[in-house]
């Protein structure tokens, strides 16, 4: 028996959809939310720690620069005094009041003071460059 498509009555047809959604997942969703919150808190604390560490490094460098500057001032005065002492030793050597050895000791002292000054100046400049690198980097 052959029927045509026109004979099919579709007026009583319907579609039924069935969804299954668990109302409780055993706490897995809540645990994932808590884990994300803990990770966010851990990241915040890490950021805060690094910020404090950077501030401490900057403060340390600023203090080193300040101390270095004061030391350079003192060393400049010491070099000036050593230069005066060397000039006096030069005059006394020319007058025959001191030996060549005593004069050379004065010269060595003067040169050692200059050497220490240049080492301190180098450290001062390194600290300044390092501090500027903290602000630029």
ZALUM-100934 format. One record per atom (N, C-alpha, C): x, y, z. Coordinates in steps of 0.02 Angstrom, whole numbers, padded with zeros to 5 digits, always signed. Atoms other than C-alpha are relative to their C-alpha. Example, Ala and Ser with C-alpha at 12.3 -4.5 7.8 and 13.67 -1.06 7.14 Angstrom:
REM ZALUM-100934
+00045-00059+00000+00615-00225+00390+00045+00060+00000-00042-00059-00003+00684-00053+00357-00039+00055+00037
//
This chain:
REM ZALUM-100934
+00041-00057+00000+00000+00000+00000+00045+00062+00000-00040-00059+00011+00072+00167-00054-00042+00060+00020+00035-00061-00020+00022+00330+00027+00042+00060-00021-00037-00060+00020+00067+00502-00026+00017+00041+00063-00022-00041-00056+00151+00630+00084-00057+00045+00025+00055-00045-00019-00009+00732+00087-00045-00033+00051+00045+00036-00045-00097+00598+00189+00025-00001+00072-00028+00003-00068+00017+00617+00342-00024+00061+00038+00026-00053-00043-00063+00718+00480+00053+00018+00052-00053-00022-00046+00070+00819+00575-00027+00047+00053+00029-00047-00048-00048+00924+00681+00011-00022+00072-00006+00024-00069-00024+00815+00835+00071-00014+00020-00070+00014-00016+00164+00804+00831+00028+00052+00047-00033-00046-00046+00276+00884+00962+00072-00021+00011-00071+00015-00015+00457+00893+01015+00009+00006+00075-00015-00001-00071+00516+00853+01188+00076-00001+00007-00072-00003-00015+00690+00902+01248+00010-00016+00073-00015+00018-00069+00765+00829+01403+00071+00021+00016-00066-00023-00023+00910+00914+01493+00014-00030+00068-00020+00023-00066+01006+00843+01636+00057+00045+00023-00049-00046-00027+01099+00973+01736+00006-00015+00074-00006+00017-00072+01172+00924+01903-00007+00064+00042+00009-00056-00045+01118+01039+02042+00059+00006+00048-00057+00000-00045+01267+00991+02147+00054-00042-00031-00055+00036+00034+01438+00941+02077+00050-00028+00049-00044+00029-00050+01512+00876+02237+00049+00051+00028-00043-00052-00026+01594+01043+02277+00058+00018-00046-00056-00013+00046+01711+01043+02126-00001+00073-00024+00004-00069+00023+01649+01212+02063+00021+00048+00055-00018-00043-00056+01665+01291+02235+00075-00004+00015-00072+00008-00011+01839+01219+02255+00041+00037-00053-00036-00035+00053+01892+01290+02087-00002+00075+00012+00005-00072-00015+01828+01462+02138+00047+00019+00057-00045-00013-00057+01921+01452+02304+00073-00003-00022-00069+00005+00024+02080+01396+02216+00019+00061-00040-00014-00061+00039+02067+01544+02096+00009+00059+00046-00007-00055-00048+02043+01662+02243+00067-00004+00036-00065+00008-00034+02195+01589+02332+00058+00018-00047-00052-00017+00048+02299+01606+02174+00004+00076-00009+00001-00073+00007+02245+01787+02155+00030+00033+00062-00029-00027-00062+02289+01822+02338+00075-00012+00002-00071+00015+00002+02456+01736+02316+00036+00047-00049-00030-00045+00048+02493+01841+02162+00003+00071+00027+00000-00067-00031+02444+02000+02256+00055+00006+00052-00052+00000-00052+02559+01955+02401+00070+00000-00031-00064+00002+00035+02701+01915+02281+00017+00068-00030-00010-00068+00028+02678+02083+02195+00018+00049+00055-00014-00044-00057+02677+02171+02362+00071-00011+00027-00067+00017-00024+02835+02080+02416+00053+00028-00047-00048-00025+00049+02926+02125+02255+00003+00077+00001+00001-00073-00004+02871+02307+02271+00040+00023+00061-00037-00018-00060+02938+02315+02449+00075-00013-00010-00070+00017+00013+03099+02231+02393+00032+00053-00044-00026-00052+00045+03122+02357+02252+00009+00066+00037-00006-00062-00039+03089+02503+02369+00059-00003+00047-00057+00008-00046+03215+02435+02494+00066+00006-00038-00061-00006+00040+03346+02418+02357+00013+00072-00019-00008-00071+00020+03315+02596+02299+00021+00041+00060-00019-00037-00060+03324+02664+02477+00073-00015+00018-00069+00019-00015+03486+02567+02504+00048+00036-00047-00043-00034+00048+03561+02638+02344+00003+00075+00013+00001-00072-00015+03507+02815+02389+00044+00014+00061-00042-00009-00059+03588+02796+02560+00074-00010-00016-00069+00010+00020+03747+02727+02482+00027+00060-00038-00021-00059+00039+03753+02874+02362+00012+00059+00047-00008-00054-00048+03728+02996+02505+00064-00007+00041-00061+00013-00038+03864+02917+02610+00062+00008-00044-00056-00006+00046+03978+02905+02459+00016+00073-00016-00011-00071+00014+03954+03090+02421+00036+00034+00058-00032-00029-00059+03999+03138+02599+00072-00024+00007-00069+00026-00003+04151+03025+02595+00044+00034-00052-00039-00034+00052+04207+03105+02432+00019+00070+00023-00016-00066-00025+04196+03276+02513+00057-00003+00051-00053+00007-00051+04302+03219+02660+00066-00018-00034-00061+00021+00034+04427+03136+02544+00031+00057-00041-00027-00058+00036+04442+03295+02439+00040+00044+00048-00035-00040-00050+04491+03389+02597+00065-00034+00021-00060+00037-00018+04615+03252+02642+00053+00005-00055-00048-00008+00055+04693+03262+02469+00030+00070+00000-00026-00069-00004+04707+03450+02487+00053+00006+00055-00049-00002-00055+04795+03427+02654+00063-00038-00018-00058+00039+00021+04908+03292+02583+00041+00039-00052-00034-00042+00049+04949+03410+02438+00040+00055+00034-00035-00052-00038+04994+03548+02562+00061-00030+00034-00055+00034-00034+05101+03425+02659+00056-00016-00051-00049+00015+00052+05187+03374+02496+00037+00063-00021-00033-00063+00018+05221+03556+02451+00051+00021+00054-00046-00017-00055+05297+03586+02622+00061-00046-00001-00055+00048+00004+05401+03427+02604+00047+00019-00057-00041-00021+00058+05460+03489+02433+00046+00058+00020-00040-00057-00022+05518+03655+02509+00053-00020+00050-00049+00022-00051+05602+03569+02655+00055-00042-00032-00051+00039+00035+05690+03449+02536+00049+00047-00036-00043-00048+00035+05755+03595+02434+00046+00038+00048-00041-00034-00051+05818+03678+02594+00048-00049+00034-00043+00050-00031+05902+03515+02646-00021-00019+00070+00023+00016-00068+05797+03496+02803-00024-00073+00006+00022+00070-00002+05729+03322+02755+00035-00039-00055-00032+00043+00049+05794+03175+02659-00047-00013-00059+00040+00018+00059+05736+03117+02488-00052-00053+00019+00045+00053-00022+05657+02966+02574-00062+00030+00035+00056-00031-00034+05548+03076+02686-00045+00036-00050+00039-00033+00052+05495+03177+02535-00041-00051-00039+00035+00051+00038+05450+03018+02441-00057-00031+00040+00055+00025-00043+05347+02957+02589-00060+00047-00004+00054-00049+00006+05247+03119+02579-00034-00007-00068+00028+00007+00067+05224+03094+02392-00042-00064-00005+00038+00063+00000+05168+02913+02417-00067+00009+00036+00062-00013-00038+05041+02969+02548-00049+00039-00043+00043-00041+00044+04973+03100+02427-00030-00043-00056+00025+00042+00055+04959+02974+02284-00048-00053+00025+00047+00049-00029+04876+02844+02397-00067+00032+00014+00063-00035-00014+04747+02973+02450-00039+00011-00065+00033-00010+00065+04710+03013+02268-00029-00066-00026+00023+00066+00022+04696+02827+02228-00064-00020+00037+00059+00016-00040+04572+02801+02371-00059+00043-00022+00052-00045+00023+04475+02952+02311-00031-00025-00066+00025+00023+00064+04461+02883+02135-00040-00065+00008+00038+00062-00013+04404+02713+02201-00069+00017+00029+00064-00021-00030+04270+02799+02306-00044+00033-00053+00037-00033+00054+04220+02905+02156-00030-00052-00048+00025+00054+00043+04204+02748+02050-00061-00034+00031+00056+00033-00034+04091+02665+02180-00061+00046+00001+00055-00049-00001+03986+02823+02193-00035+00002-00068+00030-00002+00067+03960+02828+02005-00035-00065-00018+00033+00065+00012+03920+02642+01996-00067-00001+00035+00063-00002-00037+03787+02667+02130-00051+00045-00034+00047-00045+00035+03712+02813+02035-00028-00032-00063+00023+00034+00061+03704+02714+01874-00049-00055+00017+00045+00054-00022+03625+02568+01966-00068+00028+00022+00063-00031-00021+03495+02682+02045-00039+00025-00060+00035-00023+00060+03454+02762+01878-00028-00059-00039+00024+00060+00033+03437+02587+01806-00064-00027+00032+00061+00023-00034+03304+02547+01937-00060+00040-00023+00056-00041+00021+03198+02693+01878-00015-00009-00074+00010+00008+00072+03225+02664+01692-00026-00069-00016+00018+00069+00014+03211+02474+01694-00065-00015+00028
//
